[in-house]
Amino acid sequence: MRLRHFGYLLVLTLGYVPWVARAAAQDRASFDAVSLDAALPLEKLAAQLATKRVVFIGEIHDRYDHHLNQLEIIRRLYELDPNMAIGVEYFQQPFQPQVDDYIDGRTPENEFLRATEYYQRWRYDYRLYAPIFRYAREQRIPVCALNVPAALTSAVGKVGIAGLSEKQRASLPREIEPADEVYKNRLREAFEAHPALGSDAFNHFVEAQLVWDEGMAESAAAYLNANRGRRLVILAGAGHVAFGSGIPKRLERRTNATYAIVLSSGEEIEPRMADYLLLSKKQELPPAGVFGVSLEEKGGECRIGTPSPGGAGEKAGLRKGDVLVAIDGQTIKTIAQVHLALWDKKPGDRVRVNVRRKRGLRAATERDFEVELAASPRPAGNPTNNAK
């Protein structure tokens, strides 16, 4: 199915607009002006992007319209020249073989998500990304898993690069260039949204971000150097590409490849944050089908916490403390496996749920329930949590 939503997409060429000088006097207005009448047709945008070896398309992860924008640009670039690949933040480098298996048609979608540990490692609603990966599979467009292992960035965030073991340090990108002050200031805004963990917490946070950016740049550079003449479209969070100070300049340092940065609306607009800005209306995914229960992992089991009053689980007879054994025959031991079993289900779909229930001093017994899924009460697209 060919998704179309671009009747209201406006493209601004931020990188090429002459910015108005700021007034110095305090009693004068200070602003930058961009003419909205100077919107760039998508055909011309694609043609201009096609002159670059690398195209960065940033996103706010839970904005469905951002991913549809990415898909449309990928389509148009592929139609101009199919000699291209897609690099993504969403999968970590050790899972490249599993990504290849899906793109090459050797494994089905659910196996792809299971094998890449998608719901343990990325966790955003896969329906946001499914159209992109399905298009890549249909056209056999290579997809590169750019991200470094989560265990590495997590360790750096806790103890810093200096505190890593020798084995951990061997996994670091070979080059890590310090963050400039402007980039650090932007990172501080993100850091202050989290509780401080110690006097060195911010420095460790910056180092973890640098490992993240340099690792993806190194992985992308390796692909470009091994595939001369092929274009690479990189999809990543806006913070990794805006102003070029995350991945773009670190990739350029390694390859000298020409690049362009495309961002979608949703963040504050600032001069030189990107070459192009896509203005699109926010879209929500259709409601997902859910049990309406909270979940918890304990002792290698996935248990039902509290069913929502009147929710699908309560109506079907599920109770607090029930241990999930299987959903439609799929073994369940973790919350991630619940999301994997239900990610493509819609409200009104019926699933067979097998639970183990213990009552008083009696031995636990297994019971089967048929649950008619209800609509998700939370906004579609947010990171998966302990409710389903």
C-alpha positions in Angstrom: 0.0 0.0 0.0 1.4 3.4 -1.0 0.9 5.8 1.9 0.2 9.4 0.8 -0.1 12.3 3.2 1.9 15.1 1.5 -1.0 17.3 0.5 -0.1 19.4 3.6 3.7 18.9 3.6 5.7 22.1 3.2 9.4 22.0 2.6 11.6 25.0 3.7 15.2 25.2 2.6 16.7 26.3 5.9 20.3 25.9 4.9 20.0 28.2 2.0 17.8 31.0 3.4 19.7 34.3 4.0 19.0 34.9 7.7 18.1 38.3 8.8 20.6 40.0 11.0 19.6 40.4 14.6 19.0 43.9 16.0 21.5 44.9 18.6 19.4 47.4 20.6 17.3 45.9 23.4 14.2 47.9 22.4 14.1 46.5 18.9 12.5 43.2 17.8 14.9 40.4 17.2 13.9 37.7 14.8 14.7 35.6 11.7 12.4 35.6 8.7 11.5 32.7 6.4 9.1 33.1 3.6 6.5 30.3 3.7 5.6 31.1 0.1 9.1 29.9 -0.9 8.2 26.2 -0.2 10.2 23.7 -2.3 8.2 21.1 -4.3 9.0 17.5 -3.3 10.3 16.7 -6.7 12.9 19.5 -6.4 13.8 18.5 -2.9 14.5 14.9 -4.0 16.5 16.2 -6.9 18.7 18.3 -4.6 19.1 15.6 -2.1 20.1 13.2 -4.9 23.3 15.3 -5.4 24.5 14.3 -1.9 26.2 11.0 -0.9 24.5 11.0 2.5 21.1 12.3 3.5 20.3 12.6 7.2 16.5 12.6 8.0 16.0 13.3 11.7 12.8 12.5 13.6 11.0 12.7 16.9 10.7 9.0 17.5 7.0 8.9 18.3 5.8 11.2 15.5 4.2 9.0 12.9 4.2 11.8 10.3 8.0 12.1 10.7 8.3 8.4 9.7 6.0 8.9 6.8 8.1 11.9 5.7 11.2 9.7 5.8 9.5 7.0 3.8 8.4 9.4 1.1 11.9 10.8 0.7 13.3 7.3 0.5 10.8 6.4 -2.2 11.6 9.5 -4.3 15.4 9.0 -3.9 15.0 5.3 -4.9 13.0 6.2 -8.0 15.8 8.6 -9.0 18.6 6.2 -8.3 18.1 2.7 -6.7 21.8 2.4 -5.8 21.2 3.3 -2.2 21.0 2.0 1.4 19.3 3.0 4.6 21.2 3.4 7.9 19.1 3.3 11.1 19.6 4.1 14.7 16.9 1.6 15.8 19.1 -1.6 15.5 22.5 -2.3 17.1 25.5 -3.4 15.1 25.6 -7.0 16.3 22.2 -7.6 14.9 23.1 -6.8 11.3 22.8 -10.5 10.2 19.2 -10.6 11.5 18.3 -7.3 9.7 19.8 -8.7 6.5 17.7 -11.9 6.8 14.5 -9.8 7.0 15.4 -7.4 4.2 16.5 -10.3 1.9 13.2 -12.1 2.5 14.6 -15.1 4.5 12.6 -14.4 7.7 9.1 -13.1 8.4 8.4 -9.8 10.3 7.7 -11.3 13.7 10.9 -13.4 13.6 12.8 -10.2 12.5 11.5 -8.4 15.6 12.3 -11.3 17.9 15.8 -11.9 16.5 16.8 -8.3 16.8 15.4 -8.0 20.3 13.5 -5.0 19.1 11.1 -4.7 22.1 13.9 -5.1 24.6 16.2 -2.6 23.0 14.3 0.1 21.1 10.7 -0.3 22.4 8.9 2.3 20.3 5.7 1.0 18.7 7.1 -0.9 15.6 4.0 0.2 13.6 5.8 3.6 13.3 8.6 2.0 11.4 6.9 -0.9 9.6 6.1 0.9 6.4 9.8 1.9 6.0 11.2 -1.6 6.6 8.5 -3.2 4.4 9.4 -0.9 1.6 13.1 -1.7 2.0 12.3 -5.4 1.9 10.1 -5.0 -1.2 12.8 -3.1 -3.1 15.7 -5.1 -1.5 17.2 -1.8 -0.2 20.1 -2.7 2.2 19.5 -1.6 5.8 22.5 -0.9 8.0 22.2 -1.4 11.8 24.3 1.6 12.9 23.9 1.7 16.6 26.4 0.6 19.2 25.4 -2.0 21.7 23.2 -0.6 24.5 25.4 -2.2 27.1 28.3 -0.1 26.0 26.6 3.3 26.2 24.9 2.3 29.4 28.3 1.5 31.0 29.8 4.8 29.8 26.8 6.7 31.2 27.4 5.1 34.6 31.2 5.2 34.9 32.5 7.3 32.0 35.0 6.1 29.4 37.9 6.1 32.0 35.9 3.7 34.2 35.4 1.0 31.5 37.1 -2.3 31.6 39.8 -3.2 29.0 37.3 -5.4 27.2 34.7 -2.6 27.1 37.2 -0.1 25.9 38.1 -2.4 23.0 34.5 -1.9 21.7 34.7 1.9 21.6 34.8 3.8 18.3 38.4 4.3 17.3 38.0 8.1 17.2 36.0 10.1 19.7 36.2 13.8 19.2 35.1 16.0 22.1 31.7 17.8 22.0 31.8 21.5 21.3 30.2 23.9 23.8 27.1 24.5 21.7 26.5 20.8 21.5 27.1 20.4 25.2 24.6 23.1 26.0 21.9 21.2 24.0 22.8 18.0 25.7 22.5 19.7 29.1 18.9 20.5 28.4 18.2 16.8 27.8 20.3 15.8 30.8 18.5 18.0 33.2 15.3 16.2 32.4 16.8 13.2 34.3 17.8 13.1 37.9 21.5 13.7 38.6 23.4 10.7 39.8 26.6 12.3 40.9 29.1 15.1 40.4 30.4 13.5 37.1 27.0 12.5 35.9 26.8 15.1 33.2 30.3 14.4 31.9 29.4 10.7 31.7 26.2 11.6 29.9 28.1 13.6 27.3 30.6 10.8 26.8 27.8 8.3 26.3 26.3 10.5 23.7 29.7 10.9 21.9 30.1 7.1 21.9 26.6 6.8 20.4 27.3 9.4 17.7 30.8 8.3 16.9 29.8 4.7 16.8 27.0 5.3 14.3 29.3 7.6 12.2 32.0 4.9 12.2 29.5 2.2 11.2 28.1 4.4 8.4 31.7 5.3 7.2 32.6 1.6 7.0 29.5 1.0 4.8 30.2 3.9 2.5 33.9 3.0 2.1 33.0 -0.6 1.3 30.3 0.5 -1.2 31.7 3.2 -3.3 29.1 5.1 -5.3 26.2 4.1 -3.2 24.1 6.7 -1.4 23.2 6.3 2.3 20.0 7.7 3.9 20.4 7.8 7.7 17.4 7.8 9.9 18.0 8.9 13.5 16.7 11.1 16.3 16.7 14.8 15.6 19.2 15.4 18.4 21.8 13.2 16.6 21.7 15.2 13.4 20.5 18.7 14.0 23.2 21.4 13.4 25.5 18.6 12.1 27.2 18.3 15.4 26.1 14.7 16.2 26.6 12.1 13.5 27.0 14.3 10.4 30.3 16.1 11.1 31.7 12.9 12.6 30.9 11.0 9.5 32.3 13.8 7.3 35.5 13.7 9.2 35.9 10.0 8.3 34.7 10.1 4.7 34.5 13.7 3.3 31.2 12.6 1.9 28.8 15.4 0.9 25.6 15.4 3.0 22.3 17.2 3.6 20.2 17.3 6.8 16.4 17.1 6.7 14.3 17.7 9.8 10.6 17.6 10.4 8.5 20.1 12.4 8.0 19.5 16.0 11.1 21.2 17.6 11.9 24.9 17.9 13.2 26.2 14.5 16.7 27.7 14.7 19.0 29.0 12.1 21.3 26.5 10.5 19.8 23.5 12.3 19.2 21.7 9.0 19.3 22.2 5.3 15.6 21.5 4.9 12.6 21.5 7.2 9.5 19.5 6.5 6.3 21.0 7.9 3.7 18.3 8.3 0.6 17.8 10.4 0.9 15.5 13.4 -0.6 12.1 12.8 -1.4 9.4 15.3 -1.2 5.7 14.7 -4.5 3.9 14.8 -5.3 2.6 18.4 -3.5 -0.7 19.2 -5.4 -3.7 20.6 -4.5 -4.2 24.3 -5.4 -6.3 27.3 -5.9 -3.3 29.6 -3.6 -4.7 32.4 -0.4 -3.7 34.0 2.5 -6.2 33.7 5.5 -7.0 35.8 8.5 -9.4 35.4 9.5 -11.4 38.4 11.4 -14.6 38.9 11.6 -15.2 35.1 7.9 -14.9 34.7 5.5 -12.2 33.4 2.7 -11.5 35.7 -0.5 -9.5 35.5 -0.4 -6.6 37.9 -3.7 -4.7 38.1 -6.4 -5.1 35.4 -8.0 -1.9 34.4 -11.6 -1.7 35.6 -13.8 -2.7 32.7 -10.8 -3.4 30.5 -10.5 -6.3 28.1 -8.5 -8.4 30.5 -10.9 -8.0 33.4 -13.9 -8.7 31.2 -12.3 -11.9 30.0 -11.5 -13.1 33.5 -7.8 -12.3 33.9 -6.8 -11.5 37.5 -4.0 -9.8 39.4 -1.2 -12.3 40.0 -2.0 -14.5 37.0 1.2 -15.7 35.3 1.1 -15.4 31.5 2.2 -18.7 29.9 1.3 -18.1 26.3 -0.6 -15.8 23.9 -1.9 -17.5 20.8 0.6 -20.3 21.3 3.6 -18.0 21.7 5.5 -18.6 25.0 5.5 -15.6 27.3 8.2 -15.0 29.9 8.9 -11.3 29.5 6.9 -8.1 28.9 8.8 -7.7 25.5 7.3 -11.0 24.4 3.8 -9.7 25.2 4.5 -6.7 23.0 5.8 -9.0 20.3 2.7 -11.1 20.4 0.3 -8.2 20.2 2.1 -5.5 18.2 0.0 -6.0 15.0 -3.3 -6.6 16.8 -6.2 -4.2 16.6 -9.1 -3.4 18.9 -11.7 -6.1 18.5 -9.2 -8.8 17.6 -9.5 -12.0 19.8 -6.5 -13.7 21.2 -6.1 -16.9 23.2 -4.4 -16.4 26.5 -3.0 -19.2 28.7 -2.2 -18.3 32.3 -1.1 -20.1 35.4 -3.2 -19.2 38.5 -2.5 -20.1 42.1 -5.4 -20.0 44.6 -4.6 -20.1 48.3 -2.7 -23.3 49.3 -3.7 -25.2 46.2 -1.3 -26.1 43.5 -1.2 -23.6 40.6 -3.3 -24.6 37.6 -3.3 -23.4 34.0 -6.4 -21.8 32.5 -7.2 -20.6 29.0 -9.1 -17.4 28.2 -10.2 -15.7 25.0 -9.6 -12.0 25.2 -11.3 -9.5 22.9 -8.7 -6.7 22.8 -9.7 -3.1 23.5 -8.3 0.2 22.2 -5.1 1.4 23.8 -5.8 4.4 26.2 -2.3 5.8 25.8 -1.2 7.8 22.7 0.1 5.3 20.0 3.8 5.4 19.3 5.1 6.1 22.8 7.8 3.8 24.1 6.3 0.5 25.4 6.0 0.4 29.1 4.7 -2.1 31.7 1.1 -1.8 30.5 -0.6 -3.7 27.7 
